[in-house]
Amino acid sequence: MAPKFDGYAEKYDAWFMANAQVFASELALLKKALGDIKGKKVLSVGCGSGLFESFLEERDNIEGLEPSGDMADIARKRGLNVIFEGPVEEAVLKDAAYDLIYFNGSSSYIEDLAAAYAKSFRALKKGGRIVLLDVPKESAFGFMYLLGKALGTYDHPYLEGAMPAVPYPLGIASAGIWHTTEEKISALKKVGFSDLTFWQTLIRNPLYADEETEEVTEGYKSGGYVAIAGVKK
């Protein structure tokens, strides 16, 4: 995961502030998927600016990895303990060190999912959990980002009348690899995770997603933002 977000840190935060209901929906999904983390040792892979962590009730026990120096600087200012600046592929993690490792949006910027998840598997304690949250390639949001990436712009006749008022920054969307949910499921199972569970939000059309905060539901086949959790047995 190269430092693709350098130069975009402020735009990233500004987008979520301009899409407050989308942020609230994604935050609710994160909280649901993480569960009770009090007293647990937690690692956020690709923690970004620490925006989401700053809204968690329990965050002092969360460590972060972040490839973008710009993002890491902001995350530290928000109080997050960023222990490594660089891609997860290059991080050295102790075996059986964490109770929970999560990737909030970061799987979409990792080429070799199995390698990243295998490193997480080794770093988790027995019974520990991995949680993946991001935009599925096959979702309406995924299609929107891929089309914008292919066209090189959101300002195109094909997209007229179909885009949210403040779309996700094109530079960040274009840097994404955008895996399908099935790809992530396959990679998790390949490295040994089991007992997979799923939650989703942002089921509403992207054009209307910021009108109200959405509830979290079980499953993954309808959501624009999906969480997958697996267990190391």
C-alpha positions as CSV (number, residue, x, y, z in Angstrom):
1,M,0.0,0.0,0.0
2,A,2.0,3.0,-1.3
3,P,1.5,6.4,0.2
4,K,-1.2,7.3,-2.3
5,F,-3.0,9.7,0.1
6,D,0.0,12.1,0.5
7,G,-1.4,15.5,-0.5
8,Y,-5.0,14.4,0.1
9,A,-5.3,14.3,3.9
10,E,-7.2,17.6,4.2
11,K,-9.5,16.7,1.2
12,Y,-10.2,13.3,2.9
13,D,-11.3,14.8,6.1
14,A,-13.2,17.6,4.3
15,W,-15.1,15.1,2.3
16,F,-16.4,13.3,5.4
17,M,-17.3,16.6,7.0
18,A,-19.3,17.6,3.9
19,N,-21.0,14.2,3.9
20,A,-21.8,14.0,7.6
21,Q,-24.6,11.4,7.2
22,V,-22.4,9.1,5.2
23,F,-19.7,9.4,7.8
24,A,-22.2,8.6,10.6
25,S,-23.4,5.6,8.7
26,E,-19.8,4.3,8.2
27,L,-18.9,5.1,11.8
28,A,-21.9,3.1,13.0
29,L,-20.7,0.1,10.9
30,L,-17.2,0.4,12.3
31,K,-18.5,0.4,15.9
32,K,-20.8,-2.6,15.2
33,A,-18.1,-4.6,13.6
34,L,-15.4,-3.9,16.2
35,G,-17.7,-4.6,19.2
36,D,-16.4,-4.0,22.7
37,I,-12.7,-3.3,22.5
38,K,-12.2,-2.1,26.1
39,G,-9.1,-3.7,27.5
40,K,-8.1,-5.2,24.2
41,K,-5.0,-4.5,22.2
42,V,-6.1,-3.2,18.8
43,L,-4.3,-2.3,15.5
44,S,-5.7,-0.1,12.8
45,V,-4.1,-0.9,9.4
46,G,-4.2,2.2,7.2
47,C,-5.5,4.4,10.0
48,G,-5.6,7.5,7.8
49,S,-6.0,10.7,9.6
50,G,-7.4,9.0,12.7
51,L,-10.8,10.6,12.0
52,F,-12.8,7.5,12.7
53,E,-10.8,6.6,15.8
54,S,-11.4,10.1,17.2
55,F,-15.1,9.2,17.5
56,L,-14.6,5.9,19.3
57,E,-15.3,5.8,23.0
58,E,-12.4,3.4,23.6
59,R,-9.3,4.5,21.6
60,D,-6.3,4.7,23.9
61,N,-5.6,1.1,23.3
62,I,-5.5,1.4,19.5
63,E,-2.2,1.5,17.5
64,G,-2.0,2.5,13.9
65,L,-0.1,1.8,10.7
66,E,-0.3,4.5,8.0
67,P,1.7,4.7,4.7
68,S,0.9,8.4,4.2
69,G,3.1,10.7,6.2
70,D,0.5,13.5,5.8
71,M,-2.3,11.3,7.2
72,A,-0.1,10.0,10.0
73,D,0.8,13.5,11.2
74,I,-2.9,14.3,11.6
75,A,-3.7,11.0,13.3
76,R,-1.0,11.7,15.9
77,K,-2.4,15.2,16.5
78,R,-5.7,13.5,17.2
79,G,-4.0,11.3,19.8
80,L,-3.6,8.1,17.9
81,N,-0.4,6.1,18.5
82,V,0.9,5.6,15.0
83,I,3.6,2.9,15.4
84,F,4.7,2.7,11.7
85,E,4.7,4.9,8.7
86,G,4.6,2.7,5.7
87,P,2.6,0.0,4.0
88,V,1.5,-3.0,6.0
89,E,3.5,-5.2,3.7
90,E,6.7,-3.6,5.2
91,A,5.6,-3.5,8.8
92,V,7.2,-5.8,11.4
93,L,4.5,-7.1,13.7
94,K,5.0,-9.3,16.7
95,D,3.4,-12.7,16.6
96,A,0.2,-13.1,18.7
97,A,0.4,-9.5,19.9
98,Y,-3.2,-8.2,19.1
99,D,-6.7,-9.1,20.1
100,L,-8.2,-7.3,17.0
101,I,-6.8,-5.9,13.8
102,Y,-9.0,-3.9,11.4
103,F,-8.7,-2.4,8.0
104,N,-11.1,0.5,7.7
105,G,-11.1,1.4,4.0
106,S,-7.5,0.3,3.5
107,S,-8.1,-3.0,1.7
108,S,-9.1,-1.0,-1.3
109,Y,-5.5,0.2,-1.6
110,I,-3.7,-3.1,-1.1
111,E,-2.8,-5.2,-4.1
112,D,-1.9,-8.5,-2.4
113,L,-4.8,-9.1,0.1
114,A,-3.7,-12.6,1.1
115,A,-0.2,-11.3,2.1
116,A,-1.6,-8.5,4.2
117,Y,-4.2,-10.7,5.9
118,A,-1.6,-13.5,6.5
119,K,0.6,-11.0,8.3
120,S,-2.5,-10.0,10.4
121,F,-3.2,-13.6,11.1
122,R,0.2,-14.1,12.6
123,A,0.0,-10.9,14.6
124,L,-3.3,-11.9,16.2
125,K,-3.7,-13.9,19.4
126,K,-5.6,-17.2,19.2
127,G,-9.2,-16.3,19.2
128,G,-8.4,-12.8,17.9
129,R,-10.4,-11.1,15.2
130,I,-9.8,-9.4,11.9
131,V,-12.3,-6.8,10.6
132,L,-12.4,-5.5,7.1
133,L,-14.5,-2.5,6.1
134,D,-14.6,-0.8,2.7
135,V,-16.5,-0.1,-0.5
136,P,-17.1,-3.3,-2.5
137,K,-16.1,-3.1,-6.1
138,E,-19.5,-4.5,-7.1
139,S,-21.5,-1.9,-5.2
140,A,-23.0,1.3,-6.6
141,F,-20.3,3.3,-4.9
142,G,-17.6,1.0,-6.4
143,F,-19.0,1.4,-9.9
144,M,-19.1,5.2,-9.5
145,Y,-15.5,5.4,-8.4
146,L,-14.4,3.0,-11.2
147,L,-16.2,5.0,-13.8
148,G,-14.8,8.3,-12.6
149,K,-11.3,6.7,-12.6
150,A,-11.8,5.4,-16.2
151,L,-13.1,8.8,-17.4
152,G,-10.6,10.8,-15.5
153,T,-13.3,13.1,-14.2
154,Y,-16.7,13.2,-12.5
155,D,-17.7,16.1,-14.7
156,H,-18.9,14.0,-17.7
157,P,-22.2,13.8,-19.6
158,Y,-22.4,10.1,-18.6
159,L,-22.6,11.1,-14.9
160,E,-24.8,14.2,-15.2
161,G,-27.5,14.2,-12.6
162,A,-26.2,10.9,-11.1
163,M,-23.4,12.2,-8.8
164,P,-23.6,13.2,-5.1
165,A,-23.3,16.9,-4.5
166,V,-19.8,16.4,-3.0
167,P,-18.3,13.2,-4.5
168,Y,-15.3,11.4,-3.0
169,P,-12.0,13.0,-4.2
170,L,-11.2,11.6,-7.6
171,G,-7.5,11.4,-6.8
172,I,-8.1,9.1,-3.9
173,A,-10.8,7.1,-5.8
174,S,-8.5,6.6,-8.8
175,A,-5.7,5.3,-6.6
176,G,-8.0,2.5,-5.3
177,I,-7.8,-1.1,-6.5
178,W,-11.4,-1.9,-5.4
179,H,-11.7,-5.5,-4.6
180,T,-15.0,-7.4,-4.6
181,T,-16.4,-8.8,-1.4
182,E,-15.9,-12.3,-2.7
183,E,-12.2,-11.6,-3.3
184,K,-11.8,-10.6,0.4
185,I,-13.7,-13.6,1.6
186,S,-11.4,-15.9,-0.5
187,A,-8.2,-14.2,0.8
188,L,-9.4,-14.5,4.4
189,K,-10.2,-18.2,4.1
190,K,-6.9,-18.8,2.3
191,V,-4.8,-17.6,5.2
192,G,-6.8,-19.4,7.9
193,F,-9.6,-17.1,9.1
194,S,-12.9,-18.7,9.8
195,D,-16.4,-18.0,11.3
196,L,-16.9,-15.1,8.9
197,T,-19.7,-12.6,9.7
198,F,-21.0,-9.7,7.7
199,W,-22.6,-6.3,8.2
200,Q,-23.5,-3.5,5.8
201,T,-24.6,0.1,5.4
202,L,-25.0,2.7,2.7
203,I,-27.7,0.7,0.9
204,R,-29.3,3.8,-0.4
205,N,-28.3,5.1,-3.9
206,P,-25.1,7.2,-3.7
207,L,-27.0,10.2,-5.0
208,Y,-29.2,10.2,-1.8
209,A,-26.8,8.5,0.7
210,D,-26.1,11.7,2.6
211,E,-29.8,12.5,3.3
212,E,-29.9,10.5,6.5
213,T,-27.8,8.2,8.6
214,E,-28.5,4.6,7.7
215,E,-28.8,1.6,10.1
216,V,-26.4,-1.3,10.0
217,T,-27.9,-4.6,8.8
218,E,-26.5,-8.1,8.5
219,G,-25.2,-9.3,5.1
220,Y,-23.0,-7.9,2.4
221,K,-24.9,-8.1,-0.9
222,S,-26.6,-4.7,-0.8
223,G,-24.3,-2.3,1.0
224,G,-22.1,0.4,-0.3
225,Y,-19.9,0.0,2.8
226,V,-19.4,-3.6,4.0
227,A,-17.8,-5.1,7.1
228,I,-16.4,-8.6,7.2
229,A,-15.1,-10.1,10.4
230,G,-13.1,-13.4,10.8
231,V,-11.6,-15.3,13.7
232,K,-8.2,-16.9,14.2
233,K,-8.9,-20.2,15.9
